[in-house]
Amino acid sequence: MDASTATVTCAVTIGRDPADGGYILSAKLTVALPGEDREKSEQVVAQAYKLCPYSKAIHGNVDVEVTVA
């Protein structure tokens, strides 16, 4: 897969944590892999998310939604 033209857009929001009333972050990542098969792109993005050290660091602390455009 050629990811040289890939783009990732991230929208971060801050809201209230219903558990304690404090603040909580949420992120929505939108990945575009122009010219690539959608199913294969979704597999690659899912695997990359699992391997990403940043994703591992925030796991359980930030609600993250990842989609392929």
Contacts in CASP RR format, 6 or more apart in sequence:
PFRMAT RR
TARGET T0000
AUTHOR 0000-0000-0000
METHOD contacts of the structure
MODEL  1
MDASTATVTCAVTIGRDPADGGYILSAKLTVALPGEDREKSEQVVAQAYK
LCPYSKAIHGNVDVEVTVA
1 33 0 8 1.000
1 36 0 8 1.000
1 40 0 8 1.000
1 41 0 8 1.000
1 44 0 8 1.000
2 36 0 8 1.000
3 33 0 8 1.000
3 44 0 8 1.000
5 33 0 8 1.000
5 34 0 8 1.000
5 35 0 8 1.000
6 31 0 8 1.000
6 32 0 8 1.000
6 33 0 8 1.000
6 34 0 8 1.000
7 31 0 8 1.000
7 32 0 8 1.000
8 29 0 8 1.000
8 30 0 8 1.000
8 31 0 8 1.000
8 32 0 8 1.000
9 29 0 8 1.000
9 30 0 8 1.000
9 32 0 8 1.000
10 27 0 8 1.000
10 28 0 8 1.000
10 29 0 8 1.000
10 30 0 8 1.000
11 27 0 8 1.000
11 28 0 8 1.000
11 30 0 8 1.000
12 25 0 8 1.000
12 26 0 8 1.000
12 27 0 8 1.000
13 25 0 8 1.000
13 26 0 8 1.000
13 27 0 8 1.000
13 28 0 8 1.000
14 23 0 8 1.000
14 24 0 8 1.000
14 25 0 8 1.000
14 26 0 8 1.000
15 23 0 8 1.000
15 24 0 8 1.000
15 25 0 8 1.000
15 26 0 8 1.000
16 22 0 8 1.000
16 23 0 8 1.000
16 24 0 8 1.000
17 23 0 8 1.000
17 24 0 8 1.000
24 62 0 8 1.000
24 63 0 8 1.000
25 61 0 8 1.000
25 62 0 8 1.000
25 63 0 8 1.000
26 62 0 8 1.000
26 63 0 8 1.000
26 64 0 8 1.000
26 65 0 8 1.000
27 62 0 8 1.000
27 63 0 8 1.000
27 64 0 8 1.000
27 65 0 8 1.000
28 64 0 8 1.000
28 65 0 8 1.000
28 66 0 8 1.000
28 67 0 8 1.000
29 64 0 8 1.000
29 65 0 8 1.000
29 66 0 8 1.000
29 67 0 8 1.000
30 67 0 8 1.000
30 68 0 8 1.000
30 69 0 8 1.000
31 41 0 8 1.000
31 45 0 8 1.000
31 66 0 8 1.000
31 67 0 8 1.000
31 68 0 8 1.000
31 69 0 8 1.000
32 68 0 8 1.000
32 69 0 8 1.000
33 41 0 8 1.000
33 44 0 8 1.000
33 45 0 8 1.000
33 68 0 8 1.000
38 68 0 8 1.000
41 68 0 8 1.000
42 68 0 8 1.000
45 66 0 8 1.000
45 68 0 8 1.000
46 66 0 8 1.000
49 55 0 8 1.000
49 64 0 8 1.000
49 66 0 8 1.000
55 64 0 8 1.000
58 64 0 8 1.000
END
